[in-house]
Amino acid sequence: DGSDIKQITNTPGYDGGASFSPDGTKLVWRASRPKGEDLKKYKDFLKEDLVEPSALEIFVANADGSNVQQVTNLTKANWAPVFNPDGTKILFSSNYHAEKGFHFNIFSINLDGTGIDQITFDKTFDSFPMFSPDGKRLAFCSNRHNGRTYDTNVFVAEWKN
């Protein structure tokens, strides 16, 4: 019913796109953590109700907000995180390997930040991974096969863990 709201994060910077682990004990989200001059710039923008795009990393914590851990340290934009079906890995979209900013693919990483694997290999935009309730399929959005129109479509693939 929307009551009993609890704030989980309170560190200066942008937080968003949170989702629960399959067992409901953990949260994963994207965040920026500006420091120094970037923090001043961030606060100045907030005074004008604005946010400037910045580097985003993936964070994980217990569902009550305790034990916050930064999972990625890849720079650029790492976002749209979701746990895999057994809760041992996180899938997310990133452009960290792209020379220019728009080339996004989906990656998998262990909760401790080790074992990064690339899942999709397109030269445009793949993001928003989501598993079927039974964990057997992965849905994601992509700009592939769209005749360079930037139309985004939904794709479904069999998930082989």
N, C-alpha and C positions, 0 to 999 in steps of 0.2 A: 504493500500500500504506500510505499515511499517514506515511511517513518523510520526512525532509528538510523539516520544517515551518519556515517562515520568517514571523516577525511583520512585518507591513507597516506598521502604525500604532503609535505610542507616545505620542501627544499626549493629555493628560487630556480625557476626554469619552467619549461613547458612539459607537461605530462599528459598522455592521452592514449587512447586505443587499448585500454586494459581488458584482459580476459582471464577467466579462472582456469586452473588446471582441471583435468577430468574429475579428480576426487574432491575439488573445491577447497583444498588446503592452501593453494598458492595463487598469486596473481602475477601476470606478466604485462608489461607496458613499454611504450616508447617514451623517451625523455631527453630533454636537453639540460645540461648543467653548466650554464655560462659562468665564467670566472673573469676576474680583473675587468678590463675595459669592456669585454663582451657582456658582463653582468650589469655594468652601468648602462650600456646601450639597451639591454633587455628591459631594465626598470624604467628607462626614459620612454620606451615604446609603450609599456604598460600604462603609464600616466595618460597616454592618448588612446587607450583601449585598443592597442595594436600589438601584433606579434610578428617578428620577422623570421622567415625560415632559417633554420640553423642546423648544425649537426645533431642528429638524433641517435641515441644508443638504446639498447634493450636492457631493461631492468626486471628483476624478479624479487618477490618478497612473499612472506607468509600472508595469508588472506587478511590478517588483522593489521598488516603494515609493518610488522617486525621483520628483522633480518633482511633488510634491503641489500641486494647485491647487483652490481653492474655486470651484465653478461657479455655484452660486446664492447669493443673498443676499436671500432673500425673506421671512425669518422664518416663523413658524408651523411646520408639518410638511411637509417635502419629502422624499420617500422612495420606495422601490421602484424605484430607477434601473436602466435597461438601455440598452445602446447600440442605435442603429438598425442595420439590416443592413449599411450600408457604413461604420459606425464614426465618422461625422462628427457625429452628434447623440446626445443622451441623451433618452430618454423617462423620465418620472417622475410620481409622483402628488403632488398638493399641495392644501392648503386655504388657500393664501396670499391668495386673492381672496375668501374666504368671511368673512362677518361673524361667524358662529359656527363652531366648530371642525370639525364633522363633514362638511361639504360638500366632498368631494374630487373632482377631475377629473385627467385625464392631460394633461401638457404635454410639449412638445419644446423643447430648447434646444441651441445650439451648445456645443462643448466649452469655448469661452472665455467662456461666460456671456451671450452676445448672442443675439438672435433667438428669444426665447421665443414659442412658439405654443401655443394651447390645442387639444388633440386631441379630447377628449370634452367634452360640454356637458350633463351630467345634474345634477339637483339633489340627488342622494343621495351615493353613494360609487362611484367608479371608481378601480381601482388594480391593481397587479401586472401591468403590461404585459409581454408576452413575444412575441417573433417566432417564426414557423415557421422551420424550418431553411432553407427556400428564400427567406425574407424577404418572401414575398408576402402573408402574413396576420399580423394582430396579434390575439393573445388577451389578454383582460383580465378581471378580476373586477369585478362590479358588483352593487349592491343595487337597480337599476332593475327595474321590472315585477315586483315581489315582493309587492304588496299591503300595503306598509308593515310587513312582518314582519321586516325586517333579514336575511332569507335572502340569502346571497351566491351568485351564479351566474356561470358562465363564459360569455363572449361571444367571438365570433370575427368579425373584420371584414377585408375586403380592404384591404391597405396600398397606398396610392398616394403615393409619395414626392414 
